[in-house]
Amino acid sequence: MVTLTRPDGTRPEDVNLSRRGLTLALTGGYAVAAWSAEAQPVKTDEAGLTTGTVQIKAPDREIPAYVARPSKAGKHPCVVLVSEIFGLHEYIRDTARRLAKAGYVTIAPDFFIRAGDPSTMTNFPEIMKIVATATDAQVMGDIQAALNWLKAQPFADAKRVAVTGYCWGGAVTWEAVARVPGFKAGVAWYGRLSSGMANDPSNKNPLDLVAELKAPVLGLYAEKDNGIPLTDVEKMREALKAAGKTSSDIIVYPGAQHGFHADYRPSYKKDAAEDAWGKMLAFFKKNGV
């Protein structure tokens, strides 16, 4: 089994993909560059759910977003779900369905649609070229578009909205809570704290935005994440305390690696993933979502 310690995902050289594994990744809609041939991904059915792809109006164009929500009548709390660098692939769609099963209208925008589909790629430098096109300004505009879409839906309680994201999306989560009004809570899964999202001088690091946080954030991090040193985690804890953000918190999972929730990767750690998921849902509820 491969040890995944990269905050931006497994690189092709990290995993010896069999032909069968590659086929499964492609046909299953999983990110090829991070697929583990030994993976047994969680499969969430659509019973009791309404799912599908919608078009949302970003500042520059319409972009697709995957939506999963409870089918039962009434207004439901909402979650904006932010992907990893591998984009809107099956793991993210399944995570949206899991959140919908928990009672949330969940929307996952395709942040990389303008540049390509990283989920089908194995060339890591090419994937990062796509990711680099997603500037802070563009991503925040896409998130605002998701919020605007939710506000227009009769089944969405747009006054109760949280944001969560994984890896790349974890860093985006910190930024979204700081820059986009309307979130009551954020949960950042092992997102970088001291590096921006793209090569753009206007980009900010999560550590730079602590004072601007408009809602509580829960950070879920891994002890053995070589790409996100525990020194950065401690700096974030200190920054939150210094800024008076006492409702925010960070949890570090002992023995866990980066990507411990990603069940299609070799880094998956079931006990940590399940515990963190429960803590995320409890954090949402504690903050009115």
Backbone as CSV, one residue per row, in Angstrom:
resi,resn,N_x,N_y,N_z,CA_x,CA_y,CA_z,C_x,C_y,C_z
1,MET,0.841,-1.190,0.000,0.000,0.000,0.000,0.877,1.241,0.000
2,VAL,0.454,2.251,-0.711,1.207,3.487,-0.831,0.843,4.428,0.313
3,THR,1.838,5.132,0.838,1.580,6.142,1.843,1.389,7.484,1.159
4,LEU,0.241,8.066,1.340,-0.034,9.369,0.733,0.234,10.462,1.743
5,THR,1.177,11.326,1.441,1.487,12.423,2.354,1.403,13.761,1.654
6,ARG,0.899,13.800,0.448,0.863,15.040,-0.319,-0.484,15.736,-0.151
7,PRO,-0.474,17.025,0.186,-1.738,17.728,0.359,-2.456,18.006,-0.940
8,ASP,-1.792,17.769,-2.070,-2.419,18.021,-3.357,-2.755,16.728,-4.081
9,GLY,-2.682,15.599,-3.365,-3.108,14.341,-3.961,-1.963,13.432,-4.334
10,THR,-2.290,12.177,-4.579,-1.307,11.203,-4.996,-0.814,11.499,-6.399
11,ARG,0.482,11.432,-6.607,1.022,11.592,-7.944,1.085,10.237,-8.640
12,PRO,1.074,10.227,-9.947,1.059,8.957,-10.662,2.188,8.024,-10.257
13,GLU,3.368,8.575,-9.983,4.492,7.708,-9.633,4.339,7.071,-8.257
14,ASP,3.370,7.573,-7.464,3.149,7.018,-6.141,2.356,5.716,-6.173
15,VAL,1.608,5.511,-7.236,0.710,4.364,-7.302,0.969,3.569,-8.574
16,ASN,1.209,2.288,-8.411,1.399,1.418,-9.567,0.039,0.904,-10.003
17,LEU,-0.604,1.636,-10.883,-1.956,1.282,-11.314,-1.941,0.064,-12.230
18,SER,-2.726,-0.920,-11.887,-2.933,-2.031,-12.802,-3.870,-1.584,-13.909
19,ARG,-3.909,-2.351,-14.990,-4.843,-2.016,-16.067,-6.267,-2.066,-15.557
20,ARG,-6.547,-3.045,-14.702,-7.894,-3.146,-14.132,-8.189,-1.933,-13.252
21,GLY,-7.221,-1.521,-12.439,-7.423,-0.368,-11.580,-7.666,0.894,-12.373
22,LEU,-6.922,1.064,-13.471,-7.099,2.239,-14.317,-8.485,2.236,-14.946
23,THR,-8.912,1.064,-15.401,-10.244,0.950,-15.997,-11.325,1.280,-14.985
24,LEU,-11.174,0.748,-13.765,-12.155,1.030,-12.720,-12.209,2.514,-12.389
25,ALA,-11.039,3.139,-12.340,-11.007,4.562,-12.024,-11.719,5.366,-13.097
26,LEU,-11.441,5.055,-14.351,-12.045,5.801,-15.452,-13.544,5.565,-15.540
27,THR,-13.945,4.297,-15.507,-15.366,3.989,-15.666,-16.158,4.360,-14.428
28,GLY,-15.497,4.363,-13.277,-16.193,4.712,-12.044,-16.261,6.191,-11.789
29,GLY,-15.541,6.973,-12.591,-15.581,8.416,-12.428,-14.689,8.931,-11.326
30,TYR,-13.693,8.137,-10.911,-12.782,8.569,-9.861,-11.557,9.240,-10.461
31,ALA,-10.856,9.997,-9.631,-9.655,10.679,-10.083,-8.566,9.657,-10.373
32,VAL,-8.166,9.561,-11.624,-7.217,8.537,-12.036,-5.884,8.697,-11.329
33,ALA,-5.415,9.925,-11.167,-4.092,10.154,-10.595,-3.999,9.769,-9.129
34,ALA,-5.119,9.585,-8.472,-5.096,9.265,-7.045,-5.693,7.903,-6.738
35,TRP,-6.136,7.190,-7.763,-6.841,5.927,-7.557,-5.916,4.863,-6.999
36,SER,-6.404,4.113,-6.030,-5.691,2.959,-5.501,-6.359,1.694,-6.008
37,ALA,-5.567,0.787,-6.552,-6.126,-0.457,-7.087,-6.778,-1.288,-5.993
38,GLU,-6.384,-1.050,-4.738,-6.952,-1.807,-3.618,-8.168,-1.108,-3.004
39,ALA,-8.542,0.032,-3.561,-9.601,0.833,-2.955,-10.957,0.140,-3.022
40,GLN,-11.744,0.354,-1.991,-13.138,-0.085,-1.958,-13.978,1.129,-1.560
41,PRO,-14.213,2.019,-2.508,-14.874,3.285,-2.181,-16.269,3.088,-1.612
42,VAL,-16.640,4.003,-0.739,-17.995,4.025,-0.203,-18.963,4.347,-1.337
43,LYS,-20.063,3.626,-1.388,-21.087,3.857,-2.410,-22.381,4.259,-1.709
44,THR,-22.836,5.454,-1.962,-24.052,5.959,-1.334,-25.183,5.965,-2.352
45,ASP,-26.267,5.259,-2.041,-27.364,5.174,-3.004,-28.168,6.477,-3.017
46,GLU,-29.125,6.543,-3.924,-29.919,7.758,-4.099,-31.317,7.624,-3.521
47,ALA,-31.555,6.595,-2.737,-32.877,6.416,-2.133,-33.209,7.611,-1.241
48,GLY,-34.367,8.197,-1.479,-34.791,9.343,-0.693,-34.145,10.655,-1.097
49,LEU,-33.385,10.616,-2.192,-32.673,11.805,-2.640,-33.111,12.226,-4.037
50,THR,-32.897,13.491,-4.330,-32.984,14.010,-5.688,-31.600,14.500,-6.062
51,THR,-31.063,14.002,-7.170,-29.696,14.351,-7.559,-29.660,14.780,-9.025
52,GLY,-28.604,15.479,-9.386,-28.443,15.861,-10.780,-27.490,17.038,-10.919
53,THR,-27.249,17.415,-12.158,-26.365,18.533,-12.466,-27.183,19.754,-12.860
54,VAL,-26.819,20.897,-12.304,-27.477,22.155,-12.632,-26.435,23.123,-13.183
55,GLN,-26.881,24.180,-13.795,-25.997,25.250,-14.258,-26.189,26.455,-13.339
56,ILE,-25.089,26.989,-12.822,-25.174,28.153,-11.961,-24.440,29.322,-12.624
57,LYS,-24.885,30.532,-12.343,-24.372,31.717,-13.031,-23.224,32.345,-12.272
58,ALA,-22.002,31.990,-12.688,-20.807,32.626,-12.157,-20.642,33.993,-12.818
59,PRO,-19.744,34.847,-12.320,-19.596,36.188,-12.900,-19.243,36.199,-14.384
60,ASP,-18.500,35.185,-14.853,-18.037,35.209,-16.248,-18.813,34.286,-17.175
61,ARG,-19.504,33.282,-16.608,-20.187,32.294,-17.439,-20.996,31.370,-16.545
62,GLU,-21.784,30.502,-17.161,-22.440,29.448,-16.398,-21.473,28.293,-16.207
63,ILE,-21.536,27.677,-15.028,-20.711,26.500,-14.757,-21.610,25.400,-14.199
64,PRO,-21.236,24.126,-14.421,-22.040,23.042,-13.864,-21.756,22.825,-12.387
65,ALA,-22.753,22.315,-11.696,-22.602,21.948,-10.295,-23.458,20.715,-10.041
66,TYR,-22.930,19.791,-9.247,-23.683,18.603,-8.876,-24.473,18.912,-7.619
67,VAL,-25.744,18.539,-7.616,-26.617,18.787,-6.477,-27.203,17.470,-5.989
68,ALA,-27.157,17.277,-4.691,-27.838,16.150,-4.052,-28.616,16.717,-2.870
69,ARG,-29.884,16.331,-2.772,-30.724,16.898,-1.712,-31.781,15.896,-1.282
70,PRO,-32.321,16.070,-0.069,-33.433,15.216,0.347,-34.644,15.444,-0.543
71,SER,-35.331,14.368,-0.878,-36.521,14.487,-1.730,-37.747,14.965,-0.965
72,LYS,-37.744,14.778,0.343,-38.938,15.129,1.114,-39.185,16.622,1.082
73,ALA,-40.455,16.979,1.211,-40.867,18.374,1.113,-40.302,19.199,2.255
74,GLY,-40.237,20.508,2.020,-39.770,21.424,3.051,-38.456,22.071,2.677
75,LYS,-38.061,23.049,3.466,-36.779,23.711,3.269,-35.718,23.028,4.123
76,HIS,-34.573,22.772,3.520,-33.507,22.053,4.206,-32.250,22.913,4.295
77,PRO,-31.461,22.730,5.350,-30.189,23.445,5.439,-29.272,23.025,4.294
78,CYS,-28.261,23.828,4.034,-27.462,23.660,2.819,-25.967,23.570,3.117
79,VAL,-25.259,22.919,2.197,-23.795,22.840,2.252,-23.240,23.083,0.861
80,VAL,-22.263,23.972,0.765,-21.473,24.116,-0.454,-20.244,23.226,-0.289
81,LEU,-20.062,22.305,-1.218,-19.002,21.300,-1.139,-17.921,21.631,-2.155
82,VAL,-16.665,21.752,-1.678,-15.546,22.146,-2.533,-14.624,20.946,-2.745
83,SER,-14.320,20.678,-3.991,-13.576,19.475,-4.368,-12.090,19.566,-4.055
84,GLU,-11.418,18.451,-4.272,-9.957,18.391,-4.275,-9.455,18.939,-5.614
85,ILE,-8.152,18.813,-5.848,-7.600,19.245,-7.138,-8.119,18.391,-8.288
86,PHE,-8.689,17.233,-7.987,-9.134,16.331,-9.046,-10.529,16.653,-9.552
87,GLY,-11.128,17.688,-9.015,-12.371,18.169,-9.574,-13.610,17.420,-9.124
88,LEU,-14.640,17.541,-9.944,-15.965,17.027,-9.601,-16.083,15.575,-10.063
89,HIS,-15.436,14.672,-9.315,-15.457,13.261,-9.692,-16.331,12.482,-8.713
90,GLU,-16.328,11.158,-8.827,-17.318,10.353,-8.125,-17.200,10.449,-6.602
91,TYR,-16.005,10.550,-6.083,-15.843,10.688,-4.631,-16.564,11.946,-4.121
92,ILE,-16.438,13.041,-4.842,-17.102,14.273,-4.431,-18.613,14.142,-4.580
93,ARG,-19.059,13.530,-5.680,-20.505,13.327,-5.842,-21.053,12.424,-4.745
94,ASP,-20.299,11.387,-4.390,-20.760,10.499,-3.331,-20.802,11.231,-1.989
95,THR,-19.802,12.065,-1.741,-19.798,12.851,-0.511,-21.016,13.770,-0.464
96,ALA,-21.394,14.330,-1.599,-22.601,15.158,-1.660,-23.836,14.333,-1.290
97,ARG,-23.895,13.101,-1.785,-25.038,12.243,-1.445,-25.043,11.900,0.042
98,ARG,-23.882,11.692,0.633,-23.811,11.420,2.074,-24.349,12.602,2.868
99,LEU,-23.970,13.805,2.447,-24.482,14.992,3.123,-25.985,15.133,2.928
100,ALA,-26.467,14.802,1.742,-27.903,14.853,1.483,-28.650,13.844,2.355
101,LYS,-28.063,12.679,2.546,-28.671,11.679,3.437,-28.763,12.207,4.863
102,ALA,-27.828,13.100,5.215,-27.830,13.710,6.552,-28.793,14.890,6.638
103,GLY,-29.479,15.200,5.522,-30.512,16.221,5.539,-30.163,17.530,4.871
104,TYR,-29.040,17.574,4.148,-28.578,18.835,3.561,-28.771,18.896,2.051
105,VAL,-29.188,20.065,1.579,-29.107,20.367,0.157,-27.636,20.672,-0.116
106,THR,-26.995,19.854,-0.923,-25.560,19.973,-1.129,-25.264,20.304,-2.581
107,ILE,-24.465,21.338,-2.783,-24.095,21.753,-4.132,-22.577,21.759,-4.254
108,ALA,-22.076,21.093,-5.298,-20.637,20.975,-5.536,-20.316,21.548,-6.908
109,PRO,-19.842,22.787,-6.988,-19.526,23.394,-8.281,-18.294,22.755,-8.928
110,ASP,-18.244,22.830,-10.253,-17.067,22.389,-11.009,-16.167,23.608,-11.213
111,PHE,-15.212,23.778,-10.327,-14.352,24.958,-10.337,-13.341,24.963,-11.481
112,PHE,-13.101,23.794,-12.083,-12.049,23.690,-13.095,-12.583,23.560,-14.516
113,ILE,-13.895,23.692,-14.702,-14.522,23.461,-15.997,-13.936,24.350,-17.088
114,ARG,-13.452,25.501,-16.729,-12.928,26.434,-17.727,-11.631,25.931,-18.357
115,ALA,-10.898,25.097,-17.622,-9.569,24.672,-18.074,-9.465,23.187,-18.416
116,GLY,-10.380,22.360,-17.923,-10.295,20.935,-18.233,-10.918,20.075,-17.151
117,ASP,-10.689,18.775,-17.251,-11.227,17.796,-16.308,-10.075,17.003,-15.706
118,PRO,-9.550,17.424,-14.553,-8.397,16.735,-13.969,-8.690,15.314,-13.506
119,SER,-9.962,14.960,-13.348,-10.285,13.617,-12.844,-9.888,12.518,-13.826
120,THR,-9.754,12.858,-15.110,-9.445,11.855,-16.128,-7.955,11.778,-16.439
121,MET,-7.132,12.524,-15.701,-5.723,12.676,-16.049,-4.810,11.934,-15.083
122,THR,-3.629,11.557,-15.576,-2.610,10.942,-14.729,-1.338,11.780,-14.663
123,ASN,-1.213,12.769,-15.539,-0.018,13.603,-15.572,-0.164,14.708,-14.536
124,PHE,0.589,14.566,-13.437,0.408,15.474,-12.324,0.716,16.932,-12.678
125,PRO,1.803,17.223,-13.377,2.058,18.621,-13.760,0.927,19.221,-14.597
126,GLU,0.318,18.405,-15.461,-0.799,18.904,-16.265,-2.022,19.184,-15.389
127,ILE,-2.235,18.331,-14.398,-3.330,18.580,-13.455,-3.123,19.911,-12.747
128,MET,-1.893,20.148,-12.292,-1.622,21.373,-11.553,-1.730,22.610,-12.427
129,LYS,-1.489,22.462,-13.719,-1.705,23.595,-14.628,-3.174,23.998,-14.638
130,ILE,-4.054,23.001,-14.628,-5.487,23.283,-14.587,-5.854,23.953,-13.268
131,VAL,-5.349,23.401,-12.169,-5.657,23.950,-10.849,-5.176,25.394,-10.739
132,ALA,-4.015,25.679,-11.325,-3.438,27.021,-11.231,-4.280,28.085,-11.914
133,THR,-5.159,27.670,-12.820,-6.017,28.658,-13.494,-7.134,29.157,-12.582
134,ALA,-7.405,28.418,-11.516,-8.517,28.766,-10.622,-8.032,29.765,-9.581
135,THR,-8.084,31.031,-9.922,-7.645,32.081,-9.021,-8.618,32.238,-7.860
136,ASP,-8.152,32.906,-6.806,-9.032,33.179,-5.673,-10.298,33.895,-6.120
137,ALA,-10.131,34.900,-6.973,-11.285,35.686,-7.410,-12.301,34.822,-8.141
138,GLN,-11.817,33.956,-9.022,-12.731,33.085,-9.756,-13.454,32.126,-8.815
139,VAL,-12.702,31.514,-7.913,-13.294,30.523,-7.015,-14.313,31.164,-6.079
140,MET,-13.990,32.329,-5.553,-14.956,33.004,-4.682,-16.202,33.407,-5.466
141,GLY,-16.034,33.793,-6.733,-17.189,34.096,-7.568,-18.061,32.873,-7.800
142,ASP,-17.420,31.720,-7.991,-18.172,30.475,-8.180,-18.933,30.096,-6.912
143,ILE,-18.299,30.316,-5.763,-18.969,30.003,-4.500,-20.157,30.936,-4.281
144,GLN,-19.985,32.203,-4.596,-21.109,33.125,-4.487,-22.231,32.719,-5.437
145,ALA,-21.875,32.222,-6.617,-22.885,31.743,-7.562,-23.667,30.568,-6.990
146,ALA,-22.969,29.686,-6.274,-23.646,28.557,-5.635,-24.618,29.051,-4.569
147,LEU,-24.195,30.045,-3.795,-25.088,30.607,-2.779,-26.301,31.272,-3.424
148,ASN,-26.070,31.984,-4.502,-27.186,32.636,-5.196,-28.179,31.612,-5.720
149,TRP,-27.665,30.504,-6.243,-28.548,29.443,-6.740,-29.382,28.871,-5.599
150,LEU,-28.741,28.625,-4.456,-29.462,28.084,-3.307,-30.572,29.032,-2.867
151,LYS,-30.291,30.321,-2.872,-31.287,31.305,-2.431,-32.545,31.281,-3.294
152,ALA,-32.410,30.833,-4.525,-33.542,30.831,-5.453,-34.355,29.529,-5.411
153,GLN,-33.925,28.556,-4.595,-34.601,27.255,-4.601,-35.606,27.147,-3.461
154,PRO,-36.808,26.679,-3.746,-37.835,26.586,-2.701,-37.528,25.526,-1.644
155,PHE,-36.652,24.593,-1.970,-36.331,23.512,-1.027,-35.106,23.831,-0.166
156,ALA,-34.466,24.987,-0.383,-33.231,25.328,0.312,-33.471,26.423,1.346
157,ASP,-33.011,26.178,2.559,-33.026,27.206,3.594,-31.695,27.948,3.509
158,ALA,-31.651,28.987,2.710,-30.404,29.700,2.425,-29.927,30.560,3.584
159,LYS,-30.675,30.564,4.678,-30.196,31.238,5.886,-29.392,30.290,6.761
160,ARG,-29.385,29.032,6.382,-28.604,28.029,7.128,-27.691,27.305,6.125
161,VAL,-26.504,27.860,5.918,-25.587,27.314,4.921,-24.193,27.166,5.529
162,ALA,-23.572,26.030,5.261,-22.184,25.768,5.647,-21.369,25.493,4.394
163,VAL,-20.052,25.522,4.550,-19.155,25.173,3.455,-18.138,24.171,3.978
164,THR,-17.824,23.188,3.154,-16.783,22.228,3.514,-16.020,21.841,2.262
165,GLY,-14.764,21.423,2.444,-13.948,21.043,1.298,-12.762,20.210,1.723
166,TYR,-12.209,19.503,0.738,-11.142,18.530,0.973,-9.869,18.938,0.230
167,CYS,-8.737,18.821,0.889,-7.431,19.114,0.279,-7.423,20.550,-0.260
168,TRP,-7.344,20.720,-1.561,-7.452,22.045,-2.178,-8.699,22.749,-1.665
169,GLY,-9.780,22.001,-1.579,-11.036,22.556,-1.091,-11.021,22.919,0.381
170,GLY,-10.101,22.317,1.136,-9.969,22.689,2.536,-9.445,24.099,2.688
171,ALA,-8.442,24.453,1.871,-7.933,25.825,1.879,-9.006,26.797,1.397
172,VAL,-9.748,26.380,0.372,-10.834,27.221,-0.144,-11.878,27.471,0.943
173,THR,-12.130,26.476,1.773,-13.122,26.618,2.838,-12.753,27.750,3.790
174,TRP,-11.500,27.770,4.243,-11.054,28.857,5.122,-11.288,30.209,4.440
175,GLU,-10.910,30.286,3.169,-11.026,31.553,2.451,-12.476,31.947,2.239
176,ALA,-13.326,30.978,1.908,-14.731,31.291,1.648,-15.400,31.878,2.886
177,VAL,-15.094,31.324,4.053,-15.699,31.845,5.281,-15.209,33.261,5.559
178,ALA,-13.979,33.570,5.145,-13.442,34.909,5.349,-13.974,35.909,4.332
179,ARG,-14.203,35.472,3.102,-14.461,36.416,2.019,-15.905,36.472,1.530
180,VAL,-16.673,35.429,1.780,-18.037,35.378,1.238,-19.041,35.389,2.388
181,PRO,-19.817,36.456,2.520,-20.831,36.500,3.583,-21.919,35.454,3.333
182,GLY,-22.485,34.955,4.415,-23.624,34.058,4.279,-23.432,32.683,4.876
183,PHE,-22.202,32.310,5.187,-21.972,30.998,5.795,-22.073,31.097,7.312
184,LYS,-22.710,30.093,7.898,-22.788,30.017,9.354,-21.689,29.152,9.944
185,ALA,-21.019,28.346,9.097,-19.936,27.487,9.579,-19.142,26.963,8.388
186,GLY,-17.906,26.588,8.660,-17.075,25.942,7.659,-16.310,24.796,8.283
187,VAL,-16.095,23.739,7.518,-15.266,22.620,7.978,-14.227,22.337,6.905
188,ALA,-12.963,22.548,7.265,-11.848,22.419,6.320,-11.113,21.115,6.571
189,TRP,-11.159,20.229,5.577,-10.478,18.936,5.673,-9.073,19.055,5.075
190,TYR,-8.073,18.977,5.929,-6.645,18.977,5.569,-6.305,19.887,4.389
191,GLY,-6.735,21.142,4.517,-6.391,22.141,3.511,-5.116,22.875,3.894
192,ARG,-4.312,23.182,2.919,-3.083,23.938,3.182,-3.402,25.233,3.922
193,LEU,-2.473,25.636,4.788,-2.686,26.838,5.583,-1.747,27.971,5.201
194,SER,-0.648,27.643,4.551,0.360,28.668,4.278,0.731,28.754,2.809
195,SER,-0.199,28.365,1.945,0.043,28.542,0.513,-1.266,28.844,-0.175
196,GLY,-1.204,29.696,-1.193,-2.410,30.070,-1.921,-2.837,29.014,-2.903
197,MET,-3.887,29.322,-3.686,-4.463,28.338,-4.590,-3.871,28.392,-5.991
198,ALA,-3.317,29.514,-6.385,-2.838,29.632,-7.757,-1.795,30.731,-7.827
199,ASN,-1.122,30.810,-8.966,-0.074,31.809,-9.135,-0.685,33.165,-9.468
200,ASP,-1.225,33.805,-8.476,-1.894,35.083,-8.658,-1.530,35.961,-7.467
201,PRO,-1.033,37.154,-7.698,-0.595,38.005,-6.581,-1.706,38.397,-5.616
202,SER,-2.960,38.291,-6.051,-4.066,38.653,-5.162,-4.474,37.511,-4.239
203,ASN,-3.897,36.326,-4.451,-4.256,35.183,-3.613,-3.788,35.386,-2.175
204,LYS,-4.525,34.821,-1.261,-4.179,34.889,0.152,-4.099,33.495,0.735
205,ASN,-3.269,33.335,1.761,-3.201,32.086,2.496,-4.254,32.098,3.602
206,PRO,-4.757,30.924,4.000,-5.697,30.898,5.123,-5.162,31.603,6.370
207,LEU,-3.865,31.454,6.636,-3.302,32.116,7.813,-3.384,33.640,7.721
208,ASP,-3.427,34.161,6.501,-3.512,35.613,6.314,-4.920,36.156,6.528
209,LEU,-5.908,35.259,6.567,-7.307,35.694,6.547,-8.042,35.446,7.854
210,VAL,-7.328,35.007,8.879,-7.980,34.606,10.126,-8.843,35.722,10.704
211,ALA,-8.312,36.923,10.731,-9.060,38.032,11.329,-10.344,38.340,10.577
212,GLU,-10.432,37.898,9.319,-11.599,38.202,8.488,-12.665,37.107,8.529
213,LEU,-12.429,36.036,9.253,-13.403,34.947,9.312,-14.748,35.469,9.815
214,LYS,-15.800,35.172,9.071,-17.132,35.663,9.384,-17.984,34.630,10.107
215,ALA,-17.452,33.419,10.294,-18.176,32.341,10.966,-17.144,31.356,11.523
216,PRO,-17.549,30.496,12.427,-16.612,29.516,12.976,-16.171,28.495,11.927
217,VAL,-14.916,28.067,12.048,-14.362,27.035,11.166,-13.779,25.916,12.020
218,LEU,-14.061,24.686,11.609,-13.438,23.512,12.211,-12.430,22.954,11.220
219,GLY,-11.175,22.859,11.628,-10.144,22.270,10.781,-9.885,20.831,11.179
220,LEU,-9.870,19.942,10.200,-9.635,18.516,10.429,-8.323,18.136,9.734
221,TYR,-7.301,17.825,10.532,-5.958,17.647,9.989,-5.347,16.312,10.414
222,ALA,-4.222,15.969,9.761,-3.585,14.669,9.956,-2.189,14.837,10.529
223,GLU,-1.870,13.992,11.485,-0.563,14.058,12.135,0.577,13.831,11.147
224,LYS,0.385,12.917,10.207,1.469,12.514,9.309,1.339,13.123,7.917
225,ASP,0.800,14.313,7.855,0.675,15.028,6.585,1.958,15.816,6.362
226,ASN,2.860,15.275,5.547,4.145,15.930,5.335,4.023,17.232,4.564
227,GLY,2.922,17.416,3.852,2.729,18.643,3.092,2.148,19.772,3.920
228,ILE,1.543,19.427,5.053,0.993,20.442,5.957,1.608,20.191,7.329
229,PRO,2.721,20.827,7.623,3.409,20.554,8.888,2.580,20.953,10.091
230,LEU,2.775,20.232,11.183,2.045,20.555,12.397,2.402,21.949,12.911
231,THR,3.558,22.463,12.504,3.895,23.839,12.879,2.896,24.824,12.271
232,ASP,2.439,24.546,11.046,1.413,25.395,10.428,0.094,25.292,11.185
233,VAL,-0.234,24.076,11.604,-1.470,23.873,12.361,-1.424,24.668,13.665
234,GLU,-0.267,24.622,14.325,-0.124,25.373,15.570,-0.192,26.874,15.316
235,LYS,0.384,27.326,14.205,0.285,28.749,13.858,-1.168,29.157,13.656
236,MET,-1.958,28.275,13.039,-3.367,28.583,12.842,-4.103,28.627,14.175
237,ARG,-3.802,27.705,15.049,-4.429,27.728,16.377,-4.116,29.042,17.100
238,GLU,-2.847,29.435,17.042,-2.430,30.671,17.702,-3.099,31.891,17.065
239,ALA,-3.208,31.869,15.735,-3.829,32.986,15.027,-5.312,33.100,15.369
240,LEU,-5.991,31.969,15.456,-7.406,31.978,15.832,-7.591,32.555,17.231
241,LYS,-6.716,32.141,18.136,-6.794,32.646,19.512,-6.527,34.141,19.559
242,ALA,-5.492,34.573,18.834,-5.126,35.992,18.835,-6.225,36.866,18.235
243,ALA,-6.956,36.319,17.265,-8.026,37.074,16.614,-9.351,36.968,17.355
244,GLY,-9.372,36.222,18.447,-10.601,36.077,19.222,-11.622,35.165,18.586
245,LYS,-11.171,34.280,17.685,-12.090,33.357,17.005,-12.251,32.093,17.853
246,THR,-12.840,32.271,19.028,-12.890,31.197,20.011,-13.870,30.087,19.652
247,SER,-14.756,30.342,18.690,-15.712,29.305,18.279,-15.128,28.379,17.222
248,SER,-13.959,28.729,16.702,-13.276,27.864,15.734,-12.379,26.884,16.472
249,ASP,-12.053,25.797,15.794,-11.245,24.762,16.446,-10.492,23.970,15.388
250,ILE,-9.456,23.258,15.806,-8.701,22.371,14.923,-8.495,21.051,15.631
251,ILE,-8.742,19.973,14.916,-8.514,18.615,15.429,-7.454,17.955,14.561
252,VAL,-6.469,17.326,15.195,-5.434,16.588,14.476,-5.592,15.111,14.801
253,TYR,-5.663,14.270,13.772,-5.867,12.837,13.960,-4.529,12.107,14.008
254,PRO,-4.206,11.498,15.144,-2.933,10.781,15.282,-2.841,9.623,14.291
255,GLY,-1.677,9.487,13.677,-1.436,8.376,12.761,-2.069,8.531,11.397
256,ALA,-2.886,9.544,11.218,-3.559,9.742,9.923,-2.640,10.464,8.952
257,GLN,-2.882,10.202,7.661,-2.140,10.858,6.592,-3.073,11.817,5.855
258,HIS,-2.470,12.634,5.018,-3.276,13.517,4.179,-4.254,12.672,3.350
259,GLY,-5.474,13.149,3.226,-6.467,12.415,2.451,-7.115,11.281,3.217
260,PHE,-7.137,11.357,4.551,-7.641,10.214,5.322,-9.135,9.968,5.136
261,HIS,-9.867,10.934,4.586,-11.287,10.700,4.322,-11.536,10.138,2.924
262,ALA,-10.553,10.228,2.039,-10.739,9.864,0.625,-10.680,8.350,0.467
263,ASP,-11.845,7.725,0.413,-11.919,6.266,0.450,-11.484,5.588,-0.838
264,TYR,-11.165,6.349,-1.872,-10.651,5.760,-3.108,-9.123,5.812,-3.162
265,ARG,-8.508,6.346,-2.117,-7.055,6.465,-2.051,-6.475,5.501,-1.017
266,PRO,-5.190,5.181,-1.137,-4.560,4.319,-0.128,-4.383,5.009,1.216
267,SER,-4.562,6.309,1.263,-4.411,7.050,2.522,-5.639,6.944,3.424
268,TYR,-6.719,6.371,2.921,-7.976,6.312,3.675,-7.780,5.650,5.026
269,LYS,-8.304,6.294,6.066,-8.228,5.756,7.431,-9.641,5.777,7.998
270,LYS,-10.252,4.634,8.004,-11.681,4.522,8.274,-12.083,5.127,9.614
271,ASP,-11.347,4.816,10.676,-11.753,5.303,11.988,-11.668,6.824,12.072
272,ALA,-10.580,7.389,11.521,-10.443,8.843,11.534,-11.504,9.497,10.653
273,ALA,-11.764,8.902,9.473,-12.753,9.464,8.550,-14.136,9.496,9.189
274,GLU,-14.517,8.409,9.832,-15.849,8.344,10.428,-15.976,9.284,11.626
275,ASP,-14.927,9.360,12.442,-14.972,10.258,13.585,-15.057,11.718,13.116
276,ALA,-14.246,12.067,12.116,-14.231,13.437,11.607,-15.570,13.798,10.972
277,TRP,-16.171,12.846,10.266,-17.480,13.095,9.655,-18.513,13.432,10.731
278,GLY,-18.513,12.663,11.803,-19.441,12.934,12.897,-19.194,14.286,13.534
279,LYS,-17.930,14.646,13.675,-17.603,15.947,14.259,-18.019,17.085,13.320
280,MET,-17.900,16.865,12.020,-18.348,17.877,11.070,-19.848,18.120,11.209
281,LEU,-20.633,17.058,11.211,-22.083,17.215,11.309,-22.477,17.882,12.634
282,ALA,-21.779,17.514,13.715,-22.065,18.122,15.015,-21.714,19.609,15.001
283,PHE,-20.634,19.964,14.298,-20.216,21.367,14.203,-21.234,22.169,13.415
284,PHE,-21.733,21.588,12.334,-22.792,22.258,11.570,-23.986,22.558,12.471
285,LYS,-24.453,21.536,13.187,-25.650,21.694,14.008,-25.414,22.697,15.140
286,LYS,-24.232,22.640,15.727,-23.896,23.560,16.820,-23.983,25.009,16.363
287,ASN,-23.684,25.225,15.080,-23.674,26.583,14.536,-24.917,26.906,13.698
288,GLY,-25.970,26.129,13.905,-27.256,26.469,13.317,-27.469,26.040,11.889
289,VAL,-26.692,25.045,11.419,-26.853,24.573,10.046,-27.351,23.126,10.081
